[in-house]
Amino acid sequence: MATQPKARVHQQLDPFVTAYEWVALLANEDGEWVALGAYSDKSVHVYSTFGGATVTLEGSSEDMPSATNAVSLTDPTQTLISFTAKGMKQVLENPLYFRPKVTGGDGTTSLTVRLVCRV
């Protein structure tokens, strides 16, 4: 599975809110881990062309760069965060590291995952 470079800071909205994003994630690609444990409140927004792909959000508090025990994260209802169409969900857990993971898809898959974080 290919790994897309680290999310970039998309926008510093104010001293307490920052948006990070991974752009143009392809079929069966994951985003590079980014350390966001300092932010206690997060929401994830996924959009663009799915092409049959599913996007999940993973977390880990292991030492990087090898998170061999990463877990799928959940929303406040403890439902796994998973998207097959555009959407937005709040993230319940607060591990040290986060990344999106794309499973499946086709040649048209090109997804943007934006994580809005608040202290």
Sequence and secondary structure as in RCSB ss.txt:
>XXXX:A:sequence
MATQPKARVHQQLDPFVTAYEWVALLANEDGEWVALGAYSDKSVHVYSTFGGATVTLEGSSEDMPSATNAVSLTD
PTQTLISFTAKGMKQVLENPLYFRPKVTGGDGTTSLTVRLVCRV
>XXXX:A:secstr
 EEE   EEEEEEETTEEEEEEEEE TTEEE  EE TT SEEEEEEEEE TT EEEEEEE S SS  TT EE B 
TTS B EESSSEEEEE    SEEEEEEES  TT EEEEEEEEE 
